[in-house]
Amino acid sequence: MAKKNKTEKFRSKIGGQALIEGIMMRGIGKSAMACRLPDGTIDVETWENKNGKNAPWYTKVPFLRGSINMIISLADGYKCLTKSIEKQGDDYTGESETKFEKWLEEKLGDKLMPILTVLSGILGVGLTLVLFLWLPSFISEFLRPIISGIPYETIKQATEAGTPLDMPSYVTPVMVTIEGIIKMIIFVLYLYITSKMSDMRTMYKYHGAEHKTIACYEAGEELTVENVKKHPRFHKRCGTSFIVLTLIVSIIAGSFIKYDNVIQRMGYRILLLPIIVGISYELIKIAGRHDNIITAIISAPGLWLQRITTNEPDEKQIECAIEALKPCIPDDKEDDKW
């Protein structure tokens, strides 16, 4: 037992997100973002977490906390991403303001950014639902007559009449598998295409720097560029791994929903989403806490995809990651145990 405690690896609760020319880190009581400015200096912002050690009870309840913490993380991440773009100045996009943009600023003033944030969030959710819910369901529904051997007209008439069809037992598993494969293909394609964009390649380097720096801290080593370089750019608690787990759990959950009506099926899946996210969150916490054959299997798909979403960082990117991490480290390291 003593040997086990001696060799037990320290796992931190600190997590992060790559930004435009920077990194955001979130600790148990404090968060920070460090951005490389156009003049080469590093700008660091720190703030106290509203949901730190004294977080509300609903952010700690197993399965419930998954959806809540995900929403909080998305909101914080989006704010930091927007800030990181602003820090790069007007020349970042290389484009001048259009007449329409100037008109919007004149009419809306300070309300412009909050409105744009809400609209972009709505568009993002809508696009996600189309790509990961409607499109896979539409394609699998199109293939249902071929898979089931039941003519399309018969299926259509039964659907319109609201009459359940006596489908062969193999139909649902096959349809769920097809939907799952389509979702995975869409997700991997999205990651691959974005990895070819110059801005995203740079962001993926900062993503790699984030992982390597946290790994260096967890190893108990001094946070220097040389020490950070030695560590892997892959991490089991990465957001990429969480998304992959969510897709896998959604495939399993979908196998319990019968293929009677595609609209009803999509509705059930939306209702199940908080449960799916909650299960995925608990799985990634287990995977991040333990090292065994089960957690290795849970982590494998996400770690593999991190070969796309992370790149080896340079020294300047690692410096940013170190500056973002340092303010988040608590005085008592015991408070930071995962």
C-alpha positions in Angstrom: 0.0 0.0 0.0 2.9 2.4 0.9 4.5 1.7 -2.5 1.2 2.5 -4.3 0.9 5.9 -2.5 4.5 6.7 -3.2 4.1 6.2 -6.9 0.6 7.6 -7.2 0.5 10.2 -9.9 -0.8 13.7 -8.9 -3.7 14.8 -11.1 -4.7 18.4 -11.2 -8.2 19.9 -11.5 -6.8 22.7 -13.7 -8.1 22.7 -17.2 -7.6 25.0 -20.1 -8.5 26.2 -23.6 -6.5 27.4 -26.6 -7.3 31.0 -27.7 -6.2 33.2 -30.5 -2.4 33.6 -29.8 -3.0 32.6 -26.2 -4.3 30.2 -23.6 -7.0 30.3 -20.9 -6.5 28.2 -17.7 -9.2 27.6 -15.1 -8.2 26.5 -11.6 -10.3 25.7 -8.5 -10.3 29.3 -7.2 -8.8 31.5 -9.9 -8.6 31.6 -13.7 -6.2 33.3 -16.1 -5.6 34.0 -19.7 -2.2 34.8 -21.3 -2.0 36.2 -24.8 1.0 37.0 -27.0 0.4 40.5 -28.2 1.5 41.8 -31.7 4.5 43.6 -30.0 5.8 40.2 -28.7 4.9 40.7 -25.0 2.6 38.5 -23.0 -0.6 40.0 -21.6 -2.0 38.2 -18.5 -5.4 38.6 -17.0 -6.6 36.9 -13.9 -10.0 36.7 -12.1 -11.6 34.9 -9.2 -13.9 32.0 -10.2 -17.6 32.5 -9.3 -17.9 28.8 -9.0 -14.7 27.9 -7.3 -14.3 26.0 -4.0 -17.7 27.4 -2.8 -19.5 26.4 -6.0 -23.3 25.8 -5.8 -24.4 22.2 -4.9 -25.8 21.6 -8.4 -22.3 21.9 -9.9 -21.1 19.0 -7.8 -24.0 16.4 -8.1 -22.9 13.5 -10.3 -24.6 13.3 -13.7 -26.3 16.7 -13.1 -23.0 18.6 -13.0 -22.0 17.5 -16.5 -24.4 19.7 -18.4 -24.1 22.6 -16.0 -20.3 22.7 -16.0 -20.3 22.3 -19.8 -22.5 25.4 -20.2 -20.3 27.4 -17.7 -17.2 26.3 -19.6 -18.6 27.1 -23.0 -19.7 30.6 -21.8 -16.3 31.3 -20.2 -14.4 29.9 -23.1 -16.3 32.0 -25.6 -15.7 35.2 -23.6 -12.0 34.5 -23.4 -11.8 33.7 -27.1 -13.5 37.0 -28.0 -11.1 38.9 -25.7 -8.1 37.2 -27.3 -9.2 38.3 -30.7 -9.6 41.9 -29.4 -6.1 41.9 -28.0 -4.6 41.3 -31.4 -5.9 44.7 -32.5 -7.7 45.8 -35.6 -5.1 44.4 -38.0 -5.7 40.8 -36.9 -8.2 39.9 -39.7 -6.5 42.2 -42.2 -9.9 43.6 -43.2 -11.3 47.1 -42.7 -14.7 47.8 -41.2 -17.6 47.6 -43.7 -20.4 50.3 -43.9 -22.8 47.7 -42.5 -20.6 47.1 -39.5 -20.2 50.8 -38.9 -24.0 51.3 -39.1 -24.5 48.5 -36.6 -22.0 50.1 -34.2 -23.7 53.5 -34.5 -27.2 52.0 -33.9 -26.4 49.5 -31.2 -23.3 50.9 -29.5 -22.3 48.8 -26.5 -25.2 46.4 -27.1 -23.6 45.2 -30.3 -21.2 42.6 -28.8 -23.7 40.9 -26.5 -26.2 40.7 -29.4 -23.6 39.2 -31.7 -22.6 36.7 -29.0 -26.2 35.5 -28.6 -26.7 35.3 -32.3 -23.5 33.4 -32.9 -24.4 31.0 -30.1 -27.8 30.4 -31.6 -26.3 29.8 -35.0 -23.7 27.5 -33.5 -26.3 25.4 -31.8 -28.4 25.3 -34.9 -25.5 24.2 -37.1 -24.6 21.5 -34.5 -28.2 20.2 -34.4 -28.3 20.0 -38.2 -25.0 18.3 -38.6 -25.1 15.9 -35.7 -28.8 15.3 -35.3 -30.9 16.0 -38.4 -28.4 15.0 -41.1 -27.6 11.5 -39.6 -31.3 10.9 -38.9 -32.3 12.0 -42.4 -29.7 9.7 -44.1 -30.5 6.7 -41.9 -34.3 7.3 -42.5 -33.6 7.3 -46.3 -31.8 4.0 -45.9 -34.5 2.4 -43.8 -36.5 0.8 -46.6 -33.3 -0.9 -47.9 -32.2 -2.1 -44.5 -35.7 -3.3 -43.3 -36.9 -4.7 -46.6 -40.2 -2.7 -46.1 -41.2 -0.6 -49.1 -40.9 3.2 -48.7 -44.6 3.8 -49.4 -45.6 1.4 -46.6 -43.3 3.2 -44.1 -44.6 6.6 -45.2 -48.2 5.6 -44.8 -47.6 4.1 -41.4 -45.7 7.2 -40.3 -48.4 9.6 -41.5 -51.1 7.5 -39.8 -49.0 7.2 -36.6 -49.2 3.4 -36.8 -46.1 1.6 -35.4 -44.5 -0.8 -37.9 -43.4 -4.3 -37.0 -39.7 -3.9 -38.0 -37.2 -6.7 -37.9 -35.2 -6.8 -34.7 -31.9 -6.0 -36.5 -33.1 -2.7 -37.9 -32.6 -0.4 -34.9 -29.0 -1.6 -34.1 -28.1 -1.2 -37.8 -29.6 2.3 -38.1 -28.0 3.4 -34.9 -24.6 2.2 -36.1 -25.1 4.0 -39.4 -26.0 7.3 -37.6 -23.0 6.9 -35.3 -20.6 6.4 -38.2 -22.0 9.4 -40.0 -21.6 11.6 -36.8 -18.0 10.4 -36.4 -17.2 11.1 -40.0 -18.6 14.6 -39.8 -16.7 15.3 -36.6 -13.3 14.0 -37.8 -13.7 15.8 -41.2 -14.5 19.0 -39.4 -11.3 18.6 -37.2 -9.2 17.7 -40.2 -10.4 20.6 -42.4 -9.9 23.1 -39.6 -6.4 21.7 -38.9 -5.4 22.8 -42.4 -6.3 26.5 -41.7 -3.3 28.6 -40.7 -5.0 30.3 -37.7 -6.3 26.9 -36.5 -2.9 25.3 -36.8 -1.5 27.9 -34.6 -4.4 27.5 -32.1 -3.8 23.7 -32.1 -0.2 24.5 -31.1 -1.4 26.5 -28.2 -3.7 23.6 -27.4 -0.6 21.3 -27.3 1.2 23.8 -25.1 -1.7 23.8 -22.7 -1.6 20.0 -22.3 2.2 19.8 -22.0 2.3 22.5 -19.3 -0.4 20.9 -17.2 1.4 17.5 -17.6 4.6 19.2 -16.4 2.8 20.7 -13.4 1.2 17.3 -12.6 4.7 15.7 -12.7 5.9 18.0 -10.0 8.5 19.6 -12.2 9.5 23.3 -12.3 7.5 25.2 -14.9 10.2 26.0 -17.4 10.2 25.8 -21.2 12.7 23.0 -21.2 10.8 20.9 -18.7 7.4 21.5 -20.5 8.9 20.4 -23.8 9.6 16.9 -22.5 5.9 16.1 -21.8 3.3 14.7 -24.3 0.9 17.0 -26.0 -2.0 14.6 -25.3 -4.2 14.6 -22.2 -7.1 12.4 -21.1 -9.2 15.2 -19.8 -9.2 17.2 -23.0 -12.4 18.6 -24.5 -11.8 16.6 -27.6 -12.0 13.4 -25.6 -15.2 14.7 -23.9 -16.9 15.3 -27.3 -15.9 11.9 -28.6 -17.3 10.3 -25.5 -20.5 12.2 -25.9 -20.9 11.0 -29.4 -20.3 7.4 -28.4 -22.7 7.6 -25.4 -25.3 9.1 -27.8 -25.0 6.2 -30.1 -25.6 3.7 -27.3 -28.5 5.8 -25.9 -30.0 5.9 -29.5 -30.2 2.2 -29.6 -33.0 2.3 -27.1 -35.2 4.6 -29.2 -37.3 2.8 -31.8 -37.4 3.9 -35.5 -41.2 4.6 -35.8 -41.1 8.3 -36.5 -37.9 10.3 -37.3 -39.2 13.6 -35.9 -40.2 11.9 -32.6 -36.8 10.2 -32.5 -35.0 13.5 -32.9 -37.1 15.0 -30.2 -36.3 12.1 -27.8 -32.6 12.6 -28.5 -32.7 16.3 -27.7 -34.5 15.4 -24.4 -31.8 12.8 -23.7 -29.0 15.2 -24.3 -28.5 16.4 -20.7 -28.4 12.7 -19.6 -25.9 11.8 -22.3 -23.7 14.8 -21.4 -23.9 13.9 -17.7 -22.8 10.3 -18.4 -19.9 11.4 -20.6 -18.8 13.9 -18.0 -18.6 11.2 -15.3 -16.8 8.9 -17.7 -14.1 11.4 -18.5 -13.7 12.2 -14.8 -13.1 8.4 -14.1 -10.7 8.2 -17.0 -8.8 11.2 -15.8 -8.6 9.8 -12.2 -7.5 6.2 -12.8 -5.0 4.2 -15.0 -6.3 0.8 -15.9 -7.5 -1.2 -19.0 -11.0 0.2 -18.8 -10.0 3.9 -18.6 -7.4 3.2 -21.3 -10.3 2.0 -23.6 -12.4 5.0 -22.6 -9.6 7.5 -23.4 -8.2 5.9 -26.6 -10.6 7.5 -29.2 -10.1 11.0 -27.7 -6.3 10.6 -27.4 -6.2 9.5 -31.0 -8.1 12.5 -32.2 -5.8 14.8 -30.3 -3.3 14.0 -32.9 -5.4 16.3 -35.1 -6.4 18.9 -32.5 -3.0 19.5 -31.0 0.4 20.3 -32.5 3.8 20.6 -31.0 4.2 24.1 -29.7 7.2 26.4 -30.0 8.9 28.1 -27.0 6.8 31.3 -27.3 3.6 29.3 -27.1 4.9 27.3 -24.1 5.8 30.6 -22.4 2.2 31.7 -22.7 0.9 28.4 -21.3 3.2 28.7 -18.3 2.1 32.3 -17.6 -1.6 31.3 -17.8 -1.1 28.3 -15.5 0.9 29.9 -12.7 -1.9 32.1 -11.3 -4.2 29.1 -11.2 -2.0 27.0 -8.9 -3.4 27.1 -5.3 -1.2 27.7 -2.3 -2.2 24.3 -1.0 -1.6 21.7 -3.7 -3.9 19.3 -1.8 -6.8 21.5 -2.8 -6.1 20.9 -6.4 -6.2 17.1 -6.4 -8.5 15.7 -9.1 
